[in-house]
Amino acid sequence: MIELQNLVKRFGSFTAVDNLTLRVPTGQFFGFLGPNGAGKTTTIKMMTGLYEPTEGRCLINGHDIHADPVPAKRSFGYVPDQPYLYEKLTGREFLHFVGGLFEMPVDMVKDRINELMEIFEIGPFIDKRAEEYSQGMRQRIVLSAALIHDPKVLIIDEPIVGLDPRSARLVKDTLKRKTREGLTVFMSTHLLEIVEELCDRIAIIKDGRMIFEEHRETSRSMTGTFNGELEAKFLELTK
Amino acid sequence: MRELVIMFNLKAQGFLKSVFSPSLPSLVKNLSSLCIFGGFAIGLFFLTRGVTTYLLQQAHIGQFLFHRLLSMLLYVFFITVNLGNMIVSYSTLYKSQEVNFLMAMPISHTKIFLIKFVDNFFYSSSTLTLVGFAILLGYGSVFQLSWTFYFFTMFFVLLPFMLIAGILAVMILTALIKVATRIGVRWLLAIIIGGYLAAIYLYFKITNPVQLVHEVMKHYPNVNEYFGYLDPPFVRYLPNHWVTEFLYWSVNGEFARAIPYFTLLFLTMLGLIVLAGMFAHRYYYGAWLAVSDLQAMKGPGEKRIRLRFLEFGRKAFLKPQTDVFIRRDILLFFREPSQWMHLLLMMVLLMIFLISIGTLELKLTQPLMQAVSFLVVFLFNGFLIASIALRFVFPSVSLEGDTFWSVRSSPLSVRKLYWYKFTGAFLLVLIIAELLSVASISMLRNNILLTQVAAASTAFVTLALIGLNLGSGTYFATFKEKNPIRVASSQGASLTFLASMVYLAAISSVLLVPLNSYFDSLIREGVSHTQWVLVPMATIAVLSILVFATSTSVGLRAIKRDL
């Protein structure tokens, strides 16, 4: 479960996130939308402990990410907007490194790597150094790293950027399956068709404030998706 | 020409905005920089003035010999500027994102080369320019020269001298890249390091400062004309010799004899600029493409050494978090040639220093000279620890780089990460520093108490310098910079190094008087009074712990900052 309570982030006189409050219950796939510079990545960075909120709190599975960071961080996986890796380490080495950070035993890490190799089809390049990877390869390694410790919450900033259609399908299917298994997903994206396909609930943020929130089940279109109306709604709200 | 004006204008604006930013933290940072750089320059001024006065007015070595020694120092300075420019220019001219962008623009390759050369020279030589100017002022003040001398020498002698070193560096690098495409990068790096070591060794072998001093002192004071013919012929073609000759004749009021050397220097600089332009027109784009190809060829075809015991997935003997950090850091260190080759080079220099100490036969009878000789070796050890710390510890947090997200978002406390970095660096540097300290001091003087003093002081100096470099390296961390050499030559790094020098100066001033008294009682009474070294030791301990605690507190706050 994710809970943001009156979250504010200011950079000098500029307010990037302004009094944001929302709650994502366990097992929900939450889409976080907004135009460029709306405050999506800033919110995610506060949720993952990379930024300190100016005001307010972020609770991940009941733990305040800033007051009680270690248990909070133990329970989520994070995929950043830019899939940076250690250029001189191989994908496998990076996954072992992340497994170690989550204090997983070596044998368990090995087993998880084997599972993730099948899920994300990273086997052909996992033993090459990251300096040789394309954007899509990096993205798949980072997604594998986020899932290596089998987290309860997944926080994703732009998951599909740079992926070819086949890889994008792999990621979408995996996320769908994981959500059915009880994973809570908080996803920021610009791609509305992905939101329509995957999300149970969406919120739109603009200038750091939440301007729209809707649940699939309460949507007027109510055909199981946001039914193409999302784009028109988004453009109208964010103009 | 218009593109050049636009680019230089943009760069100047960027620089001025970074220096004169209206924010309070920036103002504090710039004022601190000014104080430390200013303090360092003033210190260097008085040091140069003191050494020059001592050598000329007390040791009476004579102006000829003094300028020969100055020439040797300028040679080392030339090599330092040259090597510094060469190391940094690989990143600036061949691997920078800005060059990738400019190469796609309708700008000639020669202009891109020129823009990036100026950028590179400014970046890698600004601190050395300050050093050069402070030394020049200190030297000139002994001879009571006019301000026009300083102005002329700074801009028309010293700057061309440094530019010659810088231009040669980028030209040599371009040629070497062409060679690298044929023989491979590893062999090329080995050849460069070997070449520079050979150049320094041969220069001092041929000019031989010790022999020169012995010979000159036999003929003192009628040596000026006689030894003028003793310069090895090749020395006359070196820019350091021209600068020294210019200075020698200028301070003696014979400007007519100084002008040919200035002309030679200035024309060489102009000639090299023209040559560099032609060279860039002919080879720069090809070399840039070669570097891109070398980058792209990494991997499948390249033979790699595998250190199996370091590989991930092996049984961990430590806690998982510590285990993966150690494996990661060792692998990243050995997979980055600039890291391990630089360390290797430093170790070679350290061995040369130890061998030199071993062959010294100091027959000093004066207590003050005994104390000074001990302090010089002790300070050199401190300088070496400061250099290692600056080069390898200062950039360690910056080198977490863009991938720091993976550590910061993991269940690891950043305090723990900081202490992990500190412990690793402290233990490794302490081993090197203690070996160096004990070996050098015991070789210099067979005195158990002094060796113990040196060993204990070295431990405190290591604590302070590692704390200082890690703390300020965290405070000035630049996660976007991937090149450790550029991180270690940034403004923050220069400030840290100057702060290290101030700390070492404070340590030596604490030690000088008690050591003098200690040697005095040892020489005159044959008694070793331990109390003379216990009080300064306690002072050093307190001072070092203060430096360590302050720096660590700054570092621990900085590592928690927003990423």
Chai-1 contact restraints between the chains, C-beta under 6 A:
chainA,res_idxA,chainB,res_idxB,connection_type,confidence,min_distance_angstrom,max_distance_angstrom,comment,restraint_id
A,T48,B,S409,contact,1.0,0.0,6.0,A-B,restraint_1
A,L50,B,R408,contact,1.0,0.0,6.0,A-B,restraint_2
A,L50,B,L563,contact,1.0,0.0,6.0,A-B,restraint_3
A,Y51,B,D562,contact,1.0,0.0,6.0,A-B,restraint_4
A,V70,B,P411,contact,1.0,0.0,6.0,A-B,restraint_5
A,K73,B,S410,contact,1.0,0.0,6.0,A-B,restraint_6
A,K73,B,P411,contact,1.0,0.0,6.0,A-B,restraint_7
A,R74,B,P411,contact,1.0,0.0,6.0,A-B,restraint_8
A,Y78,B,S409,contact,1.0,0.0,6.0,A-B,restraint_9
A,P80,B,W405,contact,1.0,0.0,6.0,A-B,restraint_10
A,Y84,B,D402,contact,1.0,0.0,6.0,A-B,restraint_11
A,Y84,B,T403,contact,1.0,0.0,6.0,A-B,restraint_12
A,L85,B,T403,contact,1.0,0.0,6.0,A-B,restraint_13
A,Y86,B,T403,contact,1.0,0.0,6.0,A-B,restraint_14
A,K88,B,L332,contact,1.0,0.0,6.0,A-B,restraint_15
A,K88,B,R335,contact,1.0,0.0,6.0,A-B,restraint_16
A,E93,B,F312,contact,1.0,0.0,6.0,A-B,restraint_17
A,H96,B,F312,contact,1.0,0.0,6.0,A-B,restraint_18
A,H96,B,G313,contact,1.0,0.0,6.0,A-B,restraint_19
A,F97,B,V324,contact,1.0,0.0,6.0,A-B,restraint_20
A,F97,B,R328,contact,1.0,0.0,6.0,A-B,restraint_21
A,G100,B,P320,contact,1.0,0.0,6.0,A-B,restraint_22
A,G100,B,Q321,contact,1.0,0.0,6.0,A-B,restraint_23
A,G100,B,D323,contact,1.0,0.0,6.0,A-B,restraint_24
A,G100,B,V324,contact,1.0,0.0,6.0,A-B,restraint_25
A,L101,B,Q321,contact,1.0,0.0,6.0,A-B,restraint_26
A,L101,B,S410,contact,1.0,0.0,6.0,A-B,restraint_27
A,L101,B,L412,contact,1.0,0.0,6.0,A-B,restraint_28
A,E103,B,P320,contact,1.0,0.0,6.0,A-B,restraint_29
A,V106,B,G313,contact,1.0,0.0,6.0,A-B,restraint_30
A,V106,B,A316,contact,1.0,0.0,6.0,A-B,restraint_31
A,E132,B,G299,contact,1.0,0.0,6.0,A-B,restraint_32
